[in-house]
Structures are given as C-alpha cells and as structure tokens.
Amino acid sequence: MDWVGMVIGFAVLAMASIFVACHYRQEYRRAQWMRRLNQQDDCSPWN
C-alpha cells in the first residue's frame, strides 16, 4: 500500500512541474509581447 502513496505523490509532482513550466512559458511570452509593444510605441509619431 505504501507504493500507492508514492505513485500518487509522483503524479502530483509531475502535474505541478508541468503547470509551473506552462506558467513560466506564458509569462515569458507575455513579457516579450509587452516589450515588442513598447518598442512599437516608441516609434510612434504621436510621442
């Protein structure tokens, strides 16, 4: 019965790692998008 707890624990850790990786990737893409948006805004003739 002890191995069932280990399997569940590993599954939860794997799901958490995937969630963290996806969240990090999403934030990285958002930061890149904001950087590009800011660069385009700097070239705007209305500044």
N, C-alpha and C positions, 0 to 999 in steps of 0.2 A: 504494500500500500504506500510505502514511502516514495517509490518511484513515480507514482501518480502526481504527488505534490511537486516533484522536481520537473516533470513534464509540463505541468500547468505553469510553474514558475518560469521555465524557459520560454514557453509560448507567450506569456505576458511580457517578458523582457524583449522578445523578438518584435512583438507588436509595438511596444514603446519605442524601440530603436527605429523602426520604420516610421512611426509618427514623428519623431524628432527629426529624422533626416528629411522627411517631406516638408516639415515646417521650416527648417533651415533653408531648404531649396526655394521655397515660396518667398521667404523674406529676402533672400539674395536676389531673386528675380525682381521683386518689388523695389529694392534699393537701386538696381540697375535701371529700371524703368524711370524712377524718380530722378536719377542722375541724368538720363537722356532727356527727360522732360525739362529739367533745369537748364541743360546746355542749349536746348532749342529755344527756351525762353530768353536766354542771354543774347541770342542772335536776333531777337525780335526788334523790329524798327520802332515799336511803341515804348521802348525803355527810356 
